[in-house]
Amino acid sequence: MSLIKKIIIGVFIYLIFMVVYIPANWVVGIAPLPNNIKVSGVSGTLWRGSAELVSIDRRLIEQVNWDLNPWALFIGSVNVDLQIGSRATPVSGQGDISWSLSGISADNLRFEAPNQFLLGNARLPFRTKVAGDVSLIVERLEQGEPWCEQLSGKLFLNRIDVNNQFGKYPLGDIALGLSCVDGMVQLNTDDSMNKMGIEGIATLGESNRFSVSAKIKPTPEQPEDLTQALSFLGKQDSQGYYPINYNGVIPGL
């Protein structure tokens, strides 16, 4: 074998090792991250690494680990097995997430966080404060227009406690089903998924428009302040439900 061939093969092998073992902290250091995103404590490689802390709009996420599939790049896709936090951290999650020219897709995605993390510094109307946490489970997601092509999963609102200038509303646990209808994200709940007597659907559509078509009836589990306020929603129907209708943007966000 000639010297030139040996040099070419040596350079090729060297480049492969450079790509395989490229340090994650070097990639993060040169990446054009937005000003509202900070990453620290990065270790490992681009393909398998971790970050001790990620800050997004001052929302802190601890112990971010990723495993990037290099073979997916050959079919024009980026596939990453992502894990966030643990049972001991406020924010945790995991899932298999892919990106291609057709958009984002995810399988077996789980995410848990306190409401305060999600709301951030948003100022809700009527000086409202919301305590509790959220658990999101997505079995399958495919991005589409305006939001989704396919979506199945559940959203759990756990130990929800709402306080504002009108009263105190310990709502407890509420479960909602997740689906995709005509490209829009739809959430639904009924009497079997909550103890507040709420039944109906909420839809997130184009231009972040949010609509609610639901109803609520008095139940023994409802907080007294909520039961007393139901009459402000309108007239009861023959089954004892009061209407809940909304069409606009999410208040405070």
SERO-4910 file (N, C-alpha, C, O; in steps of 0.05 Angstrom, whole numbers):
BEGIN
 pado doro    nc1    nc2    nc3   cac1   cac2   cac3    cc1    cc2    cc3    oc1    oc2    oc3
  Met    A     17    -24      0      0      0      0     18     25      0     37     27     15
  Ser    A     11     44    -17     27     67    -20     24     86      4      5     83     19
  Leu    A     43    104      7     43    122     30     18    140     29      6    146     49
  Ile    A     11    149      5    -12    167      2    -38    154     11    -54    166     24
  Lys    A    -41    128      4    -65    113     12    -66    110     42    -87    113     55
  Lys    A    -42    105     54    -41    102     83    -49    129     97    -63    129    117
  Ile    A    -39    151     85    -46    177     97    -76    183     95    -88    192    114
  Ile    A    -88    176     72   -116    181     67   -133    164     87   -151    174     99
  Ile    A   -126    139     90   -140    121    109   -137    131    137   -156    130    153
  Gly    A   -112    140    144   -107    150    171   -124    175    177   -135    177    199
  Val    A   -125    193    158   -141    217    161   -171    210    164   -185    222    180
  Phe    A   -180    191    148   -208    183    148   -215    171    176   -236    178    187
  Ile    A   -198    154    186   -202    142    213   -202    163    234   -218    163    253
  Tyr    A   -184    182    232   -182    204    251   -208    221    251   -217    228    273
  Leu    A   -218    226    227   -243    242    226   -267    227    238   -284    239    251
  Ile    A   -267    200    234   -289    184    246   -288    186    276   -308    190    289
  Phe    A   -263    183    287   -260    185    316   -268    213    326   -279    216    348
  Met    A   -261    234    311   -268    261    318   -298    265    320   -308    278    338
  Val    A   -312    253    301   -341    255    300   -354    239    323   -372    249    337
  Val    A   -344    215    327   -355    197    347   -351    208    375   -369    206    392
  Tyr    A   -328    219    380   -322    228    407   -322    259    410   -309    270    429
  Ile    A   -336    273    392   -337    302    394   -350    310    421   -372    301    427
  Pro    A   -336    326    437   -346    333    464   -372    350    463   -374    368    447
  Ala    A   -390    342    480   -416    356    481   -412    385    490   -426    403    480
  Asn    A   -394    390    509   -390    417    519   -379    436    497   -385    460    497
  Trp    A   -363    425    479   -353    441    456   -376    448    437   -377    471    428
  Val    A   -393    429    432   -416    434    414   -435    455    426   -443    474    412
  Val    A   -440    453    452   -457    473    466   -444    500    466   -458    520    463
  Gly    A   -418    501    468   -403    526    469   -405    542    443   -404    566    444
  Ile    A   -406    528    421   -407    541    395   -435    544    383   -439    557    363
  Ala    A   -454    530    396   -482    530    385   -494    558    390   -491    570    411
  Pro    A   -509    567    370   -522    594    372   -548    592    388   -570    595    377
  Leu    A   -546    587    414   -569    584    431   -583    612    436   -569    632    437
  Pro    A   -609    612    437   -623    637    443   -615    648    470   -606    633    488
  Asn    A   -618    674    474   -610    687    498   -624    677    523   -614    679    545
  Asn    A   -648    666    519   -664    657    542   -658    629    551   -670    618    569
  Ile    A   -639    616    537   -631    588    544   -602    587    553   -584    597    539
  Lys    A   -598    576    577   -571    573    588   -567    543    595   -585    530    606
  Val    A   -543    533    588   -537    505    594   -511    504    609   -491    517    601
  Ser    A   -510    489    631   -485    487    647   -481    458    655   -499    441    656
  Gly    A   -455    452    663   -448    425    672   -451    404    651   -460    382    656
  Val    A   -442    411    626   -445    392    604   -421    372    603   -398    380    607
  Ser    A   -428    347    599   -407    326    598   -415    305    577   -438    305    568
  Gly    A   -396    287    571   -402    266    551   -397    276    523   -382    295    519
  Thr    A   -409    262    504   -405    269    476   -431    279    464   -452    279    477
  Leu    A   -429    288    439   -453    297    425   -474    275    423   -498    280    425
  Trp    A   -465    250    421   -483    228    416   -494    217    442   -517    208    443
  Arg    A   -479    218    464   -488    209    490   -477    227    511   -453    225    518
  Gly    A   -493    244    522   -483    264    541   -503    272    561   -525    261    563
  Ser    A   -496    292    577   -514    302    598   -508    331    605   -486    341    599
  Ala    A   -527    344    616   -524    371    626   -535    372    654   -557    363    659
  Glu    A   -520    384    673   -530    385    700   -553    404    703   -571    400    720
  Leu    A   -553    426    687   -574    446    690   -580    460    664   -562    468    650
  Val    A   -606    462    657   -615    477    634   -635    497    643   -654    491    657
  Ser    A   -631    523    636   -649    544    644   -663    555    619   -649    563    600
  Ile    A   -689    555    619   -705    565    596   -724    586    608   -743    580    622
  Asp    A   -719    611    601   -735    633    612   -736    631    642   -757    635    655
  Arg    A   -712    626    654   -709    623    683   -724    599    695   -725    597    720
  Arg    A   -734    582    679   -745    557    688   -722    536    689   -709    532    668
  Leu    A   -718    524    712   -694    507    715   -702    478    711   -721    468    722
  Ile    A   -686    464    695   -688    435    690   -662    422    697   -641    429    686
  Glu    A   -663    403    715   -639    389    725   -636    362    711   -655    349    702
  Gln    A   -610    354    710   -603    327    701   -615    319    674   -632    301    673
  Val    A   -607    332    654   -616    326    627   -596    307    614   -573    313    611
  Asn    A   -606    284    605   -589    263    592   -600    257    565   -625    256    561
  Trp    A   -583    253    545   -592    246    518   -575    224    506   -551    221    512
  Asp    A   -588    210    488   -575    189    472   -584    193    443   -606    186    436
  Leu    A   -566    204    427   -573    211    400   -566    188    381   -543    178    382
  Asn    A   -585    180    364   -581    157    346   -567    167    320   -580    181    304
  Pro    A   -542    160    316   -528    170    292   -539    158    266   -537    171    245
  Trp    A   -550    134    267   -559    121    243   -584    135    231   -588    133    207
  Ala    A   -599    148    248   -623    162    238   -615    185    219   -631    193    202
  Leu    A   -591    196    222   -582    218    205   -580    210    176   -583    226    158
  Phe    A   -576    184    171   -573    174    144   -600    174    129   -600    173    104
  Ile    A   -622    176    143   -648    178    130   -661    205    134   -685    209    132
  Gly    A   -643    225    141   -652    253    143   -669    258    167   -687    275    167
  Ser    A   -663    245    190   -678    248    214   -659    251    238   -637    241    237
  Val    A   -668    265    258   -654    267    284   -671    253    305   -693    261    310
  Asn    A   -659    232    317   -674    217    336   -659    216    363   -635    209    363
  Val    A   -672    224    384   -659    225    410   -676    212    432   -700    217    433
  Asp    A   -663    196    448   -676    185    472   -669    204    495   -646    206    504
  Leu    A   -689    219    505   -685    240    524   -695    232    551   -716    221    554
  Gln    A   -680    239    572   -688    235    600   -682    260    616   -660    271    614
  Ile    A   -702    269    631   -699    293    647   -705    287    676   -725    276    683
  Gly    A   -686    295    693   -690    293    722   -695    265    732   -687    245    719
  Ser    A   -707    263    756   -713    238    769   -736    243    788   -747    265    789
  Arg    A   -743    223    804   -764    226    824   -758    247    845   -776    258    857
  Ala    A   -732    253    848   -723    272    868   -723    301    858   -719    319    874
  Thr    A   -727    306    832   -726    333    821   -754    343    816   -772    327    810
  Pro    A   -758    369    817   -785    380    812   -796    374    784   -819    369    780
  Val    A   -777    375    764   -785    370    736   -772    344    727   -748    340    730
  Ser    A   -788    327    715   -777    301    705   -792    293    680   -814    303    674
  Gly    A   -780    276    664   -792    266    640   -774    248    624   -750    246    630
  Gln    A   -785    236    604   -770    219    586   -786    214    560   -810    218    560
  Gly    A   -773    206    539   -787    200    515   -768    197    491   -745    204    493
  Asp    A   -779    185    470   -764    182    445   -774    202    425   -797    201    416
  Ile    A   -757    222    419   -766    245    402   -750    245    376   -726    241    376
  Ser    A   -764    251    354   -751    252    328   -759    278    314   -780    289    318
  Trp    A   -740    287    297   -745    310    280   -737    304    252   -715    294    247
  Ser    A   -753    312    233   -747    309    204   -760    333    190   -771    350    202
  Leu    A   -757    333    164   -769    355    148   -799    356    151   -812    377    146
  Ser    A   -812    334    158   -841    333    161   -849    343    189   -873    346    194
  Gly    A   -830    347    207   -837    358    233   -827    340    256   -810    323    252
  Ile    A   -838    345    280   -831    331    304   -850    308    309   -874    310    305
  Ser    A   -839    285    318   -855    263    327   -844    253    353   -820    256    359
  Ala    A   -861    239    369   -852    229    395   -868    204    402   -891    202    394
  Asp    A   -855    186    417   -868    162    426   -862    159    456   -840    165    465
  Asn    A   -882    150    471   -879    144    499   -866    167    514   -846    164    529
  Leu    A   -878    190    510   -867    215    523   -881    219    550   -906    217    552
  Arg    A   -865    224    570   -876    230    597   -862    256    607   -838    259    604
  Phe    A   -879    273    620   -868    298    630   -883    305    655   -908    305    655
  Glu    A   -869    312    677   -882    320    702   -869    346    712   -844    348    712
  Ala    A   -885    365    721   -874    390    731   -895    404    748   -919    400    744
  Pro    A   -886    420    767   -906    436    783   -918    458    765   -905    467    746
  Asn    A   -942    467    772   -955    488    757   -938    513    756   -938    528    736
  Gln    A   -924    519    778   -908    544    779   -887    544    757   -880    565    746
  Phe    A   -875    520    751   -855    518    730   -868    525    703   -856    539    687
  Leu    A   -892    515    698   -905    519    672   -914    548    669   -912    560    648
  Leu    A   -925    560    690   -936    587    689   -914    608    689   -917    630    678
  Gly    A   -891    601    702   -869    621    703   -877    647    716   -889    647    737
  Asn    A   -872    669    702   -879    695    713   -904    706    701   -910    730    703
  Ala    A   -920    688    689   -945    697    677   -964    709    698   -967    697    720
  Arg    A   -977    731    693   -995    744    711  -1023    736    703  -1034    745    683
  Leu    A  -1036    720    720  -1063    710    714  -1083    731    723  -1078    747    741
  Pro    A  -1107    732    710  -1127    752    717  -1138    747    745  -1137    724    756
  Phe    A  -1148    768    758  -1161    767    784  -1141    758    806  -1149    746    826
  Arg    A  -1116    764    801  -1095    757    821  -1095    728    828  -1092    720    851
  Thr    A  -1099    712    808  -1102    683    812  -1075    669    817  -1056    675    803
  Lys    A  -1075    651    836  -1052    635    842  -1060    605    839  -1082    597    849
  Val    A  -1044    590    826  -1050    561    821  -1028    544    832  -1005    546    825
  Ala    A  -1036    526    851  -1017    507    862  -1023    479    851  -1045    474    839
  Gly    A  -1005    460    854  -1008    434    844   -987    427    823   -968    442    819
  Asp    A   -991    405    809   -972    397    788   -986    384    765  -1010    377    767
  Val    A   -971    380    743   -982    369    718   -966    345    710   -942    345    711
  Ser    A   -980    324    701   -968    300    690   -979    296    662  -1003    294    658
  Leu    A   -960    295    643   -968    292    615   -957    265    605   -934    259    608
  Ile    A   -975    249    593   -967    223    581   -976    223    552  -1000    225    546
  Val    A   -957    222    533   -963    222    505   -955    195    493   -931    188    493
  Glu    A   -974    179    484   -968    153    473   -956    157    444   -937    143    437
  Arg    A   -968    175    429   -958    180    402   -965    208    394   -987    218    398
  Leu    A   -945    222    382   -948    249    371   -935    252    344   -912    244    340
  Glu    A   -950    263    326   -939    270    299   -947    299    293   -971    305    294
  Gln    A   -928    316    288   -934    344    283   -949    347    257   -944    332    237
  Gly    A   -967    366    256   -982    372    232   -990    401    231   -979    417    246
  Glu    A  -1010    408    215  -1020    436    213  -1048    437    224  -1065    421    216
  Pro    A  -1054    456    242  -1035    476    253  -1018    464    275   -997    475    282
  Trp    A  -1027    442    288  -1011    431    310  -1003    402    307   -981    394    312
  Cys    A  -1022    385    298  -1017    356    299  -1029    342    275  -1049    350    263
  Glu    A  -1017    319    269  -1028    299    250  -1040    276    266  -1060    264    259
  Gln    A  -1026    270    288  -1035    248    305  -1027    254    334  -1005    264    339
  Leu    A  -1045    248    353  -1040    253    381  -1057    235    398  -1082    234    394
  Ser    A  -1045    221    416  -1060    205    436  -1045    205    462  -1021    203    463
  Gly    A  -1060    209    484  -1048    210    510  -1067    221    531  -1091    223    526
  Lys    A  -1056    228    554  -1072    239    576  -1057    261    590  -1032    261    591
  Leu    A  -1072    280    601  -1061    302    617  -1074    300    644  -1098    301    647
  Phe    A  -1057    299    665  -1067    297    693  -1061    323    708  -1037    330    710
  Leu    A  -1081    336    718  -1077    359    735  -1080    350    764  -1102    342    772
  Asn    A  -1058    350    779  -1058    337    805  -1058    357    828  -1043    377    828
  Arg    A  -1076    352    847  -1077    369    872  -1079    399    865  -1065    415    876
  Ile    A  -1097    405    846  -1100    433    837  -1114    449    859  -1135    442    869
  Asp    A  -1102    472    865  -1113    490    885  -1112    518    874  -1090    529    870
  Val    A  -1135    530    868  -1137    557    856  -1146    577    877  -1167    573    890
  Asn    A  -1132    599    880  -1140    621    898  -1140    647    882  -1120    653    868
  Asn    A  -1161    662    884  -1162    689    872  -1179    707    889  -1187    700    911
  Gln    A  -1185    731    879  -1199    751    895  -1228    743    900  -1242    756    916
  Phe    A  -1238    722    887  -1266    714    890  -1269    690    910  -1291    685    920
  Gly    A  -1247    677    916  -1249    655    935  -1227    634    932  -1207    638    918
  Lys    A  -1231    611    946  -1212    589    946  -1225    565    933  -1248    558    940
  Tyr    A  -1210    553    915  -1222    531    899  -1202    507    898  -1187    504    879
  Pro    A  -1203    490    919  -1186    466    918  -1200    445    900  -1218    431    908
  Leu    A  -1191    444    875  -1204    427    854  -1195    398    855  -1209    381    844
  Gly    A  -1173    392    868  -1164    364    870  -1152    354    844  -1137    369    831
  Asp    A  -1159    330    836  -1147    317    813  -1167    317    789  -1190    311    792
  Ile    A  -1156    325    766  -1173    325    741  -1157    312    719  -1134    319    715
  Ala    A  -1169    292    706  -1156    279    684  -1169    287    657  -1193    291    656
  Leu    A  -1152    291    637  -1163    298    610  -1150    280    589  -1127    274    590
  Gly    A  -1167    272    570  -1157    257    548  -1146    276    526  -1156    298    523
  Leu    A  -1125    267    512  -1112    282    491  -1117    269    464  -1113    245    462
  Ser    A  -1124    285    445  -1128    274    418  -1123    296    397  -1120    320    404
  Cys    A  -1123    289    372  -1119    308    350  -1144    307    332  -1151    285    322
  Val    A  -1157    330    328  -1181    331    312  -1177    353    291  -1175    377    298
  Asp    A  -1176    346    266  -1172    365    244  -1147    383    248  -1148    407    243
  Gly    A  -1126    371    259  -1101    385    263  -1100    401    288  -1079    412    294
  Met    A  -1121    401    304  -1122    416    329  -1119    398    353  -1129    375    352
  Val    A  -1107    408    374  -1104    392    399  -1130    394    414  -1140    416    420
  Gln    A  -1141    371    422  -1166    371    436  -1163    357    463  -1151    335    465
  Leu    A  -1173    369    484  -1174    357    511  -1203    353    519  -1220    369    514
  Asn    A  -1208    330    531  -1235    324    539  -1236    311    567  -1217    298    575
  Thr    A  -1257    316    582  -1261    305    608  -1291    300    613  -1308    312    600
  Asp    A  -1297    283    632  -1325    278    640  -1326    271    670  -1306    272    684
  Asp    A  -1350    264    679  -1354    258    708  -1336    236    718  -1330    236    742
  Ser    A  -1328    217    701  -1312    195    710  -1282    203    713  -1267    187    724
  Met    A  -1274    227    703  -1246    235    703  -1241    258    723  -1219    267    725
  Asn    A  -1262    267    737  -1258    288    757  -1282    287    776  -1303    275    770
  Lys    A  -1279    299    800  -1300    300    820  -1314    327    822  -1329    332    840
  Met    A  -1307    344    802  -1318    371    803  -1343    374    786  -1354    396    784
  Gly    A  -1353    353    774  -1377    354    758  -1373    367    731  -1392    378    719
  Ile    A  -1348    367    721  -1341    380    695  -1342    360    673  -1333    338    675
  Glu    A  -1355    368    651  -1356    351    627  -1354    369    602  -1368    389    601
  Gly    A  -1337    362    583  -1335    377    558  -1308    375    545  -1292    358    552
  Ile    A  -1303    393    526  -1278    392    511  -1266    420    509  -1280    440    511
  Ala    A  -1240    421    506  -1225    446    501  -1207    441    477  -1196    419    474
  Thr    A  -1205    461    460  -1190    457    435  -1170    480    430  -1177    503    434
  Leu    A  -1146    472    423  -1125    492    416  -1122    491    386  -1114    471    374
  Gly    A  -1128    514    373  -1129    515    344  -1108    535    333  -1088    540    345
  Glu    A  -1114    545    309  -1096    563    295  -1092    589    310  -1110    598    324
  Ser    A  -1068    601    306  -1061    626    319  -1065    626    349  -1072    646    361
  Asn    A  -1060    602    361  -1062    599    390  -1090    605    401  -1093    613    424
  Arg    A  -1110    602    384  -1137    606    393  -1146    582    410  -1141    559    403
  Phe    A  -1159    588    432  -1167    568    452  -1197    570    456  -1207    591    462
  Ser    A  -1211    547    453  -1240    547    457  -1248    525    476  -1236    504    477
  Val    A  -1268    531    492  -1279    513    511  -1309    510    507  -1323    530    505
  Ser    A  -1318    485    506  -1347    479    504  -1352    458    525  -1348    434    520
  Ala    A  -1361    466    549  -1364    448    571  -1387    455    589  -1401    475    583
  Lys    A  -1391    440    610  -1412    445    629  -1404    434    656  -1386    416    658
  Ile    A  -1416    444    677  -1409    436    704  -1434    436    721  -1452    453    719
  Lys    A  -1436    417    739  -1459    415    757  -1449    413    786  -1426    404    790
  Pro    A  -1465    420    805  -1457    418    833  -1452    389    841  -1467    371    833
  Thr    A  -1431    384    857  -1425    358    868  -1418    361    897  -1409    383    906
  Pro    A  -1420    340    913  -1413    341    941  -1383    347    946  -1376    358    966
  Glu    A  -1366    340    926  -1337    344    929  -1328    373    922  -1306    380    928
  Gln    A  -1346    389    911  -1338    416    903  -1333    433    927  -1347    431    947
  Pro    A  -1313    451    925  -1309    471    946  -1333    490    947  -1345    495    926
  Glu    A  -1340    500    970  -1364    516    974  -1363    541    957  -1384    549    945
  Asp    A  -1340    554    954  -1338    578    938  -1344    573    909  -1356    590    896
  Leu    A  -1337    550    899  -1343    543    871  -1373    538    868  -1384    548    848
  Thr    A  -1385    523    885  -1413    517    883  -1430    543    883  -1449    545    868
  Gln    A  -1423    561    901  -1437    586    903  -1434    604    878  -1451    620    872
  Ala    A  -1412    600    864  -1406    617    840  -1418    606    814  -1418    620    794
  Leu    A  -1428    582    815  -1438    569    790  -1461    585    777  -1463    585    752
  Ser    A  -1478    597    793  -1501    612    782  -1492    635    764  -1508    644    747
  Phe    A  -1468    645    767  -1458    667    750  -1452    657    721  -1449    673    703
  Leu    A  -1451    630    718  -1445    620    691  -1469    620    672  -1466    619    648
  Gly    A  -1493    622    684  -1517    622    667  -1538    605    680  -1538    600    704
  Lys    A  -1556    595    663  -1579    580    672  -1574    550    671  -1561    541    652
  Gln    A  -1583    536    692  -1580    507    692  -1597    494    670  -1619    503    664
  Asp    A  -1587    471    659  -1603    456    640  -1620    435    655  -1620    435    680
  Ser    A  -1634    419    640  -1651    399    653  -1637    378    670  -1648    365    687
  Gln    A  -1610    375    665  -1594    356    680  -1579    369    703  -1563    356    716
  Gly    A  -1583    395    707  -1570    409    729  -1543    420    722  -1529    429    740
  Tyr    A  -1535    421    697  -1509    431    688  -1511    461    682  -1531    471    672
  Tyr    A  -1489    476    689  -1485    504    681  -1466    504    657  -1447    488    656
  Pro    A  -1470    523    638  -1452    523    614  -1425    536    620  -1424    556    635
  Ile    A  -1404    526    607  -1378    539    607  -1369    541    578  -1363    522    565
  Asn    A  -1368    566    569  -1360    571    541  -1339    593    540  -1342    613    553
  Tyr    A  -1319    589    523  -1298    609    520  -1286    606    492  -1283    584    482
  Asn    A  -1279    628    481  -1265    628    455  -1247    652    454  -1256    675    453
  Gly    A  -1220    647    454  -1201    669    454  -1173    657    460  -1167    635    452
  Val    A  -1157    673    473  -1130    664    480  -1132    654    509  -1150    661    524
  Ile    A  -1111    639    518  -1110    629    545  -1104    653    563  -1084    666    559
  Pro    A  -1122    659    582  -1118    683    599  -1091    682    614  -1084    662    626
  Gly    A  -1077    704    612  -1052    707    627  -1027    697    612  -1005    700    621
  Leu    A  -1031    683    589  -1009    671    574  -1006    684    547   -988    676    532
***
